[in-house]
């Protein structure tokens, strides 16, 4: 019998074989691996070539195993577990099952494209070709635990040296930047408030603002008659002498150690001697006689002469000191205002050029305007520096904490918020630092405070939005409804937290049946009006419950009939009926 192959549009038999065309066994292994097969779940039969001892390829029996990637290989159909033929082909003539059994042995056969029918006698025994590797007896040493390298940044915080930051604002010019240039004014006289030197300084400031800035002469250190400065003051003593002081508080030590203090001590000693002499004159027992009077007059004359001489010496020293020092006149208001305005203008110019540190330095050290210094630092988003100014100069912990938070200095912000008892802010910042356990502890403090004040809605929002615990939030809201503490808002929020329409429908019914009584059914009616307008899909159930509530209360409160209009806005007939009903009730009473 002659068997022939013919092409066919579809496969008539199962595809249980893959033909690999290659005469190399190593190539077979590679292709089997590419097919996603293992040597344990497939059988391989070599296919001979046209010449003796030559291989044409192999047929791989895959059975029902799924082949991942066929590649350059071909599927073969298996007929009655006897004959492999290429896919999309049929055998002619067509044989019955009995004929296949009679004509073919138990071994597999293949229609070779070159030599015809081939019996696949031997299966490949891989142990004949593959040698197992020699395994080495190696002692495995477990490495030490390494440090895990994060793949992403979960939170960011900045640690700062606040004193160093403020130092940079207070003293922006380093010592290396200071110039040895000879100044066109006498700095010592300027600090004493000499007007001529002030004029020179103002001219220098106009021409060389940067160099003048390095001198850092604040308004309150110039001998001005305003601005919180320590000026010079003159007091007249009872004896006609001058008592000079350069800022009482600052120079009190000089006064005690100077010549003026010693002279005053001599004065008081002479006066004490005069008083003692007078008392001695009156203690003789016989009264004051002419001899005592003469004695008293002589002592008094000596004392007055010494005091006058001392006064003359003090005046001379004061005059010479004044002439040597170039005078101690106070800076007048016009010059003071000029300097103040110039400082203000320079600060504004620096801010406009986004040199916020220099602008803040002028406000902070020269103008002593701490609020403006902090504000300009905030404007430049120098939040850490601004926080330092708020804390050190203004003692404003609230603004300092806000600036630390904006500047990501969370540790400092948390410390201040703790002092201020801002527990919710503390929790928020711990959340940013991925420390949920500590954050929740502070959120619970906030919740307890809200509960003490019966602020159930706010407490529920902390549970829901900050702690992510919707169940606890719902329990709090239901507690607010039951205790009639902002009941309507609590129940509205309770229903708003239910996202499923089916669950919301069941919740409305459950609350009505279990938690609504004669004391709170009108409040529940108000909640139903809101739900009716918010969720059209639940109009039927909300309207039905509303009708029941109104029907149960309408005898004692006829005005409730108007509430039905909220559930029937387009029903003009009901409007008329309600008006008739109210009129009827009114006539009845």
JOLINJO-V657660 format. One record per pair of residues at least 24 apart in sequence whose C-alpha atoms are under 8 Angstrom apart, sorted by the first residue. I is the first residue (numbers start at 1). J is the second residue. D is the distance in whole Angstrom. If there is no record, write none. Layout:
i j d
I J D
I J D
This chain:
i j d
3 91 6
3 92 6
3 93 6
4 91 6
4 92 5
4 93 7
5 89 6
5 90 6
5 91 5
5 92 6
6 89 5
6 90 5
6 91 6
6 92 7
7 88 6
7 89 4
7 90 6
8 88 5
8 89 5
8 90 6
9 88 6
9 89 8
10 87 8
10 88 5
10 89 7
11 77 7
11 87 6
11 88 5
11 89 7
11 90 8
12 88 8
12 89 8
12 90 7
13 77 6
13 78 6
13 79 6
14 77 5
14 78 6
14 79 8
15 63 8
15 75 6
15 76 6
15 77 4
15 78 6
15 87 7
16 61 6
16 62 5
16 63 5
16 64 7
16 75 8
16 76 7
16 77 6
16 78 6
17 59 6
17 60 5
17 61 5
17 62 6
17 63 7
17 75 6
17 76 5
17 77 6
17 78 7
17 84 7
18 59 6
18 60 5
18 61 7
18 62 7
18 73 7
18 74 6
18 75 5
18 76 6
19 57 7
19 58 6
19 59 5
19 60 6
19 73 6
19 74 5
19 75 6
19 76 7
20 57 6
20 58 5
20 59 6
20 60 8
20 73 5
20 74 7
21 56 6
21 57 4
21 58 7
21 73 7
22 55 7
22 56 6
22 57 5
22 58 7
23 54 7
23 55 5
23 56 6
23 57 5
24 55 8
24 57 8
28 58 8
34 68 8
34 69 7
34 70 8
34 71 8
35 67 5
35 68 5
35 69 5
35 70 6
35 71 8
36 67 6
36 68 6
36 69 7
37 67 7
43 123 7
43 124 8
44 123 6
44 124 6
45 120 6
45 121 8
45 122 6
45 123 5
45 124 6
46 120 7
46 122 7
46 123 7
46 124 7
47 118 8
47 120 7
50 114 7
50 115 7
81 108 7
82 106 7
82 107 7
82 108 5
82 109 6
83 108 6
83 109 5
83 110 5
83 111 7
84 108 8
84 109 6
84 110 5
84 111 7
85 110 6
85 111 6
154 433 8
154 434 7
155 432 6
155 433 5
155 434 7
156 408 7
156 433 7
157 408 5
157 409 6
157 410 6
157 411 8
157 433 8
158 407 8
158 408 6
158 409 5
158 410 7
159 409 6
159 411 8
160 409 7
162 384 8
162 385 8
162 388 6
163 388 8
165 384 8
165 385 6
165 388 8
166 385 6
166 388 6
166 389 7
169 357 6
169 358 7
169 360 7
169 361 5
169 385 8
170 361 6
170 364 7
170 365 6
171 361 7
172 357 8
172 358 7
172 361 7
173 214 6
178 214 7
189 325 8
189 326 7
190 222 7
190 223 8
191 221 7
191 222 5
191 223 6
192 222 6
192 223 5
192 231 8
192 328 6
192 329 8
192 330 8
193 222 6
193 223 4
193 224 6
193 231 8
193 328 6
193 329 6
193 330 5
193 331 5
194 223 8
194 326 8
194 327 7
194 328 6
194 329 6
194 330 7
194 331 6
195 329 7
195 330 7
195 331 5
195 332 7
195 335 8
198 331 8
198 335 7
199 335 8
202 339 7
216 365 7
216 366 7
217 366 6
218 365 6
218 366 4
218 367 6
218 368 8
219 336 8
219 339 8
219 340 7
219 366 6
219 367 6
220 366 8
222 331 8
223 330 6
223 331 6
224 330 5
224 331 5
224 332 7
224 336 7
225 330 6
225 331 6
225 332 7
225 333 8
226 333 8
231 330 7
232 328 7
232 330 8
239 311 8
240 311 7
241 311 6
241 314 7
241 315 7
242 314 8
242 315 7
260 314 7
263 310 7
267 307 6
270 303 6
271 303 7
274 299 7
274 300 6
274 303 7
340 367 7
343 367 7
351 376 7
354 380 7
356 380 6
370 394 7
378 403 8
381 407 8
382 407 7
383 407 5
384 409 7
428 466 8
440 467 6
443 467 8
454 480 7
454 485 6
455 485 8
455 486 8
456 480 6
456 485 8
456 486 8
456 490 7
457 489 7
457 490 6
457 493 7
470 497 8
482 515 7
484 520 8
487 523 7
488 523 6
488 524 7
488 526 7
488 527 6
491 527 7
492 527 6
492 530 8
492 531 8
501 537 8
501 538 8
505 538 7
505 541 8
521 549 7
522 549 8
525 549 7
529 566 7
529 567 7
532 567 7
543 567 6
558 582 7
558 585 7
